[in-house]
C-alpha cells in the first residue's frame, strides 16, 4: 500500500497542475523548481537551454548521477472537473492563444523531482558522489534535452555516468512501479503530407482534381503499411492525427494537409515506414490522375527521436532496489510503450552513460478497480480527462526515485 505524500508536496503539485506552461514557456514552473532545489541546499543554475534548471550537489567522492524531470504541458483543454483544474492559456506556435493542461503528468514528475531533492539532501550521510538534478523544458516537442545539451549541460556541469527519470502511467494503479529492462519508449517521427489537387466549383467536380478525396484514399491506404507490410513481431504505428482541407462546402480546394506520427523501436524500420508513406502517397496520386507537378509532398517534421532504451545492467540494479524498498507486489512488469520521449538524448550524447526511465502508476485505486470490473475506461495520457491520484502517486515516485538514486550513490 502506497503512503501519502507530504501535504506541501501535494500543494506544490496542485499549483503546478493549475498553472501549466507550454514548451520553452515554462518560466513559472522553472522558478518553482529552482526555489525547491535551492531550499534543499543545491547550487542552482537557471535558463539552461532556454528555461531549463540544473541543480548540483557535490557530496564527496563517487559517481555522478543525473535525475531528470520534464516541465511542459500540452495544448489540451482540461475536462477533469477537478477543483484545481487548469484554465491556463499559452501561446501556440502561430501566436494564437490555446488552452494548456498537464495531460501527460509532468506536474507529477516535477513534484517527485522536488521531493527526491529534499530526500537525498536530507540523507547526505548515506550516499557519496555528485547529484545533478535537471528540470528540462520542451519534452513534448522533443526539443528540450537537445537544447540543454547544446547549452553545455555536459560541459558546464558535472557529466554523469548514470541518468534516471520516471514517468507517470495511466495503465497502473497508484502505488505500483515498473522498470523496463531494455525497451521503454519508441522512436517517433512526425510526417507531414501536402496533398495537392486542382480547385474548382463543388458543382463541377469533373473540372477538378479533388485533394480531399485523394487524401481520404491516402489515409485508408496508409493503414496497410502496418497491417500488410510490417513484420508483426516488430511493433510499428502509423497514425494520421490531423486532416485539414477546404474552406467552403461548395468549393473543391487545391490542397489538404495530413499530419502523421510514426513509431517503432528501430531507426532502420522508421526509415522503411517513412519510405512506404512516400510510396503510398505518390501511388494513390497517380491512380487519381494527379499530374507530376502536383504529386504529394512528404516531409519529416522536426522533433524526430530515437527509441528510449534502458541500460539492462542499471535497470536490474534499479529494479532490485525498488523491490527491496516497495516490496515485490508493487513492482510489476509492463509491456514497452509506443509513446516517445527525449530523455534518450542524455544517453545518446555519450553511450558510456547508463540510463533508466521507469513507470509510476497514477490511476486512483477505486477507478482502477472499477475499470477491471468492466466500469468506465480510464483516460489515457494526453487525454483531457487524465487525473492521477496525487498523494500516493507522488509518495511512490519519491520513494522509488530516492531508492533508485541510492542504488547508484549509496555508500557500500
Steps between C-alpha positions, in 0.01 A plus 500: 500500500640839398547763767378857455728782394558795736228761473742767376607277210136438410444876516798552268353244259160672497668837440695358206189327366300822512773699324636288212727655238579396144840396368775760550246721685550333842629809683271468804552127532877538467504768771314266737743216427799727551361622833438142617855395415658806665297440813636144511859624481583456131703740287251608237540637147196619308425564131704206372378415152230764524304440820687198638626475858816318613551440872827346619596350836855372548517259792846346503660255261292266293301476178301782343128440464257710295131499595270662246142628509319666208292813552282581198127456462288428193261709288197318645190649665457326834175313563570329833268721706758512778494800735862568399441446126693716259340797330836620371568629151827479313633621168485253213779509239285723278459752785138417579375424848441136587380321815778318685482195726742263670344207316822299502581524870803727487360668811540163675855475367596844628348437842679166533822674391457756777420232757800292392730801525379557856537133594851459361618828649373388840669160460847625401658277761385190314645576156812633334553656160349780293130550438387703198127576504370616160160664447464483122281706269324397182481121517166504319660650189812280531724803530586572862768237563688595184474869592650438845779285357575766239516757780775305674319263735791252484778761485387777737383252762626162627454237232305197624585134479135418579166666418153428641149619419147383569164541329151471637288225346126475434514120471602437862335586832668754726754329723646270234821544299649323199860497374545411130810286470582630150225636274321786671364741237493500122672701233270769367480719192249757385421478128309767307331427168385787278242349265458723196222521242318732262234721658161591363126523562349220707224469239752416225732235646595371154692824442712447813742261664350467848774485768251414776396178329864423422606571859224270628630223272854560625386476864328169429793358303751598770334250734637212293861598572473354850231238435655351182862613468635502854647199680242437776782421743637855453263759651407791275239775493394733218231740621344789310434755771367795299320550169464863390348610172235713340347837577134475392252223428462585127871552427736219410832615643845464351674343800459294817752464780540175693710474816620156604693340781719198426627272779723192523794370700757505221633798302545292185139393528401864547659579165319207336169625637563854376605369157176300485301814586665683210425208265135470605438875468654513154329180386154619602564834329596323177184289524296821541651651186699772676765649267870461588534864599229457766620178663460495883786653697611286796726653764634376832428768760744619764499302821591153375637290785666165553357227726553530875687185599593435861847373583433140615766499774367820658139389452574183697658703781207738513243220498678322786505823701130564438401148599698542822341838571140448386458124514463260207123543472541867405769446234324363193588422138350707220530478122715765325319817398457635147512855637823695442731707721816706481657375824697270268707799388698499824624148427538550126731796569746249651433124473707445816219658706265238645136610490169378642148636475236322709123521537298614802133410506260791540146361476286544815449152649119520498501607134742220416289238680183618327665486156620144562137402566378649171436852626592824323825498305793684656608808303842462344789741513441802272125466566315804636362283780829353628523563875757305705442444871748754641589387852582129441648564154738767630589299810579191292698707251715658770557166675590329173724772358682542831557125521620491140741787566638328809553184292752709306639738761447311826800427716604138483 
